[in-house]
Amino acid sequence: MDAALIPEGAKRCSFPKFMLGIAIVGAVLLWGVYAMLLCWFKGLNQTNMNDYYGFALWIWADLAVIAIGGGAFFTGLLKYIFKVDELKNIINFAVIIGFICYSSALLILAIDIGQPLRGWFIFWHANVHSMLTEVAFCLSLYFAVLTIEFIPNILENRQLNKVPFFHHLAHNMHGGMDDIYLYHRQNH
């Protein structure tokens, strides 16, 4: 039924193996949701942060995912600016990893601000003396760039690629990003 959605050459795993993987990922996800709810209901002291130690557990997680996600930008730099063509086979994978990492960093930021529904305050009422404002702006811009790079990966699905609009959009987005990189390289 869903064979048309699976990339050519990819093999499906057995159902028990699939469920084992889902159980492991689900357990980690539930642990993270539990920790997030603890932070929102009991405060950031749940992460071992206090007046003497401001470098809490969530900062370690945030820096880790940002460092891993930065690999997507570095891979893009090597591929598009320095023309290391050997990376053409992994650039899409690097973008996916970067997208996951920066979306995780934004989730950690939502936990950090305490009331995620008021996240827009950071942008509308920016406190220019706050490091949190700078982090929020940078993470949001990096995530926007990775989203623009990630959309063609979705649109290149075999079924979606049959629709002419999606085919041309994905092709033009990749071409547009290449043009931006070339323009930036020539003018700076």
Secondary structure, DSSP 8 states (H G I E B T S, - for coil): --GGGS-TT-----HHHHHHHHHHHHHHHHHHHHHHHHHHHH-GGGGT--SS----HHHHHHHHHHHHHHHHHHHHIIIIIS--GGGGGTHHHHHHHHHHHHHHHHHHHHHHHS-GGGTTHHHHT--TT-HHHHHHHHHHHHHHHHHHHHHHHHHTSHHHHTSHHHHHHHHHHHHHHHHHHHHHHHH-
